[in-house]
Amino acid sequence: MLSVLQQLNEYKNINITQLHADYEGLIGSISAGDIVVYDKYQWKAVIDNPDTEPQEASPFWVKWAISNKYAALDEKGDTQSICNATSIIGGVGPFDMVMEFDWVGMDILVLSNIVASEIHIEIKKSTDTDYSTPVWDKVIDTSARTCVTNWYAYFNMARTCPNVDESKGFNILLRPPAVVGTIRITFKQSATSPESRAGVVFGGVSHYLGCTLFPVSLGLDDFSQHKADDYGTVVLVRRKSRRIRKLKTVVEAAEVVRIESYVKGNLLGRSVLFVGDETPDSIFGGLMILGFLDDFDANLTGYGKQQLDFSLVEII
């Protein structure tokens, strides 16, 4: 199993706008109900000309939503960056969303919740001035809806998940070369509507956490609230649950301390991408979980290989 932290936190270039004006440019001319962009988020003013900058502790502002520009980087499956006639810089189609990032030795790229007819990914070295001779060039036809029978081939061919509607999204995991340079991702305009969308763009350096063992537990924790009247009739007040994924890996004894230290120092309290084994013989190759580490335990036997237990709370 691999763990990956999001390292694509800021764009080098992107061709869409925030949809709303930046807060700094509107100071002194803000009316109640206006929406401004501050620190990657949209904020709604409660009163005219609040005397504080947007922040959650202020009674004069409501944190409204992630901005259009950064929705693809917020690691949530229910938000999308949208490129259309309103958001594209210049206002003229085709509405292909193009984003660039610094690519510094990363080896994992995940794209999810995409609306596009095609995805074109290019990586150039830092010494190159353009993409005429990219070190990596891949085109993904998002209309391909073949059944996945070989997860190892799926990872390496980057095929989409079967029978998934384009607007609802799918997960694509890629292994680009770990070079130092720039990556450009182009989401071509959808074949069915004048727009393109990206819900999750996630990239980083992978860290090995051991070989995934059988069984893997994919469960739900119920947080539903109920109330009962005097006659014992139970009524559902609120329904909520969280998806708990429990995995076990096995590692050499000498690796336990290194992994425990890495988990403690890097994974606690952060959203993490966990990827199943990418080997031809693995039955967990299709396992890809973006979530938080809920629990970690090392069961030391004192000899040979050791077992590690992971409990994850899934985001998407």
Secondary structure, DSSP 8 states (H G I E B T S, - for coil): -EEE-----S-SEESB--SS-BGGGGTT---TT-EEEETTEEEEESSSS-SS-S-TT-TTEEEEEE-TTTGGGS--TT--EEESTTTBTTS-S---EEEEEEEES--EEEEEEEE-SEEEEEEEETT-SSSSS-SEEEEEETT-----S-HHHHHHHT---TT--GGG--EEEE-----EEEEEEEE---SSSS-EEEEEEEEE-EEE--EE-S--EEEEEE--EEEE-TT--EEEEE--EEEEEEEEEEEEGGGHHHHHHHIIIIITTSEEEEE---STT-S-TT-EEEEEEEEEEEE--SSSEEEEEEEEEE--
